[in-house]
Amino acid sequence: MVNAKSTYPIDGKDQAFNGARELAQILSTSATVQKCFSTQWLRYAFKRKDVAGDGPSIEAIASAFSKSGNNIKDLLAGVAASRSFRYRAPAQGEILQ
């Protein structure tokens, strides 16, 4: 038998959970996790690490993602609509047409 009960610090406080479903529920409402998820999608879209100038875009994307109830479509639309994405410099080797 597996004991799936644990406690982990999330968003500055210890969160108790019993199993993957409870942990997933806690993580889905975490501002830290939502910002991290938004950051990773922005990095994927840009094919680069985020830079200091991307901070406001990441915050806006994470906020919109949270307000939409964590809808992935809204997250992706937020990435595409972000100032960092719309005004980004081409990546090395990227061809503009």
N, C-alpha and C positions, 0 to 999 in steps of 0.2 A: 504494500500500500504506500502511495506517495503522499507526503504531507505538503500540500501546495499553499499553506498559509505562510505569509511573510509580511514584513513591513519594510517600506522603502521611502527615503525622503524624496518627495516630489513637490515642486513649487515651494520649497522652504519649510515643509512640515512632513512629518512621518505619516504615510498612508498605509493602512493595513488592508490586505486583500487576501482572498482565498481562491487561488486558481487564476488561469489566464484570462477568463472572461471578466472577472472583477478588475484585474490589472488593466485590461484593455479599456474598460469603462473609465477608470481613473485617468489613464493616459489621454483618452479622447477629449477630456475636458481641461487638460493641463495647458496653461498659457505657454509654459516652457516648451512643451512638446509641439504645440501648434507653431510656435516660432521656429523651432528646429526643422519641422517638416516643411514649412514655407521656405526656409533658407536652403534646404537641400534641393527643392524643386527649382529655385532660382539658380542655384549652381548648375544643375543639370541643363536648364534652358540656355545658360550662358556658356557652358563648357569651360567654366573657370570658377575659382574660389571667389567668394564675395569680397568686396573692398569696402572701405569706410563709407564711401558715397552711396552704397547700396542699403545702408541702414534704414533710412526712411521708407524705401520701397518694401523692404522685408517687413517692417512694422505694419505698413498698410495692407500688405498681402495677408499677414497673419491675422490682423484684425478682421478683415473681410471674411476670411476662412472661418474664423470663430463665430462671427455673427450669422453666417449662413448655415450654422449647424454642422460644420465640418464637411461641407459638400465639395468634393474634389473638383467638380466642374467649375465652381466658383473660385477655387484656389488657382486653377490653371488660367482662368480668365483674368484673375488678379495679377498673375505673373506677366501675362501678355500685355496687360494694360498698364503695368508699372512704368514709371518714368525711366528706371534703370534699363528696362527691356526696350522701350520705344526709342531711347536715345543712346543705346549702347554702341561702342566701337566694334567693328568686325573683329572676330577672333583670328588668330594667326592661321593663314591658309584658307580662310573663308572667302568665297568669291561673291562679289556684289554684282547684281545685274540690273 
